Amino acid sequence: MNKEKEAKFYELLKKNKELQNIINKEIEKNREKDKIMFSQNKMAALGEMLNNISHQWRQPLMELSSLFIPLEGKINLGVKVEQDEIKESIEKLNDITKYMSNTIDDFRNFFATNKEISEFKLLEQINIAYKLMSGSFKANNISLEIFVSKNPKVLGYKNEYTQVLINLLNNAKDALIQRKIENPKIIIRVKEYEKEIILNIEDNAGGIDVSPLEEIFKPFFTHGKKNGTGIGLFMSKLIIENNMHGKLLVNNTNNGAEFKIITYKKDQK
């Protein structure tokens, strides 16, 4: 190799090394951005969960208050309180505190950090999502209808799948509230096919006025949602498509928006 060719060879090696360093730096930047986005999504989810806890606990706290007000009134008036009355109040108190404790367990399990792939029954995760949001739904008179012909099993990360369900249900709930829809309703349908399982979530809030609709899955995209982070749907799509090798799709129906979660059966990915 003559000196000129050798010089060009080493120059090319130098440029390749510099290019590799630039690529590595960009990869690291993207990783940092992903970490920030995951952190923001987690904080947003935590905020939603705290809001749901407040709805879940409001009614039992009122029931606790109603248990002791009559007893306190009798004591203040010097009226004798019967033993059976005290015993009945204690039994109701135990039931209410047990319910509140179970609520905390539900939320703790939802935020568990275990990332193990497992086979889970879809209806169980739907029920968990509903339990975590039922207080908020009841407070806003939103009805939830669930149609499941079977209870298919899904292979993946069950907590993350539940997080996607809650993200989609929260978005539907917010749209129904903001648009002041009469008789607000959300419908969940589950269908099992030979190779795939499809879960549909449809609301009657009038649909999403974005074109193309897929724009809503872009990071930091917000549309018609106050104080939204714009990462809930983006993260949901990542969870379903990257982590579970499925698909998350959206379309408008005659009533509103419909999200479709497609997951594939074991050995069908």
Secondary structure, DSSP 4 states (H G I P E B T S, - for coil): --HHHHHHHHHHHHHHHHHHHHHHHHHHHHHHHHHHHHHHHHHHHHHHHHHHHHHHHHHHHHHHHHHHHHHHHHHHTTPPPPHHHHHHHHHHHHHHHHHHHHHHHHHHHHT------EEEEHHHHHHHHHHHHHHHHHHTT-EEEEEESS--EEEE-HHHHHHHHHHHHHHHHHHHHHTT-SS-EEEEEEEE-SSEEEEEEEE-S-----SSGGGGGSTT---S-TT--S-HHHHHHIIIIIISS-EEEEEE-SSSEEEEEEEEPTT--
